[in-house]
Amino acid sequence: MPSSKKLTTAEDFERLTDAQKAAFAKQFDRNIPLSETRPLTPAERRLFKRIINRGRGRPRIGKGAARINITIEKGLLGRVNSFAKKQKVSRARMIAQGLEMILKKAG
């Protein structure tokens, strides 16, 4: 991959071969001199402040999240894990969607 090619999305990066990914990453394995930097633009500064003020962790969804412990039969858990992986969603998200469907159906 020529170093002049600009990657625009994570999908672009994922399409690269392992050698191309290594070559791309190598350009950042150095000390970057101050002469190669610039001040943030006003828009970048606003975004930076918003990110810093947001705090750590995942963004809050709804009222936030609560960690719970549940017991699930091992066979069912295996099927849930397989399905979630195929759907490219987290197990927690899949379980939450299932609970939402049950609640919606119940009225």
C-alpha positions, 0 to 999 in steps of 0.5 A: 500500500503506498503511504500516500493512500488515505484510509477513510474507514475501519473497513478500508483498514480491515481489507488490507493484508497483514503486511499492509497493516504492519506497514501502515502502523509502522509510520506511527512507531516513532517520536513525532517532532513538534514541527509535524504538529499543529494547533487544534482548530476551533471545531477540533477543540470543541470535540476534544472538550466534549470527549474529555467532559464525557468521562470514561467508559461506554456512552450511556444508553437510556438510564445507563446499565446495571451489571447482573448475575444470571444462571443459564443452562450451558447448552442454551448459553452456547447457542446464544453465544454462537448466534450473537457471534454470527449476528455480530452483536454482543451477548448482552445486547442480544439478551437485552433485545430478547427481553425487549421483544418479550416485554413488547409482546406482553404489552 
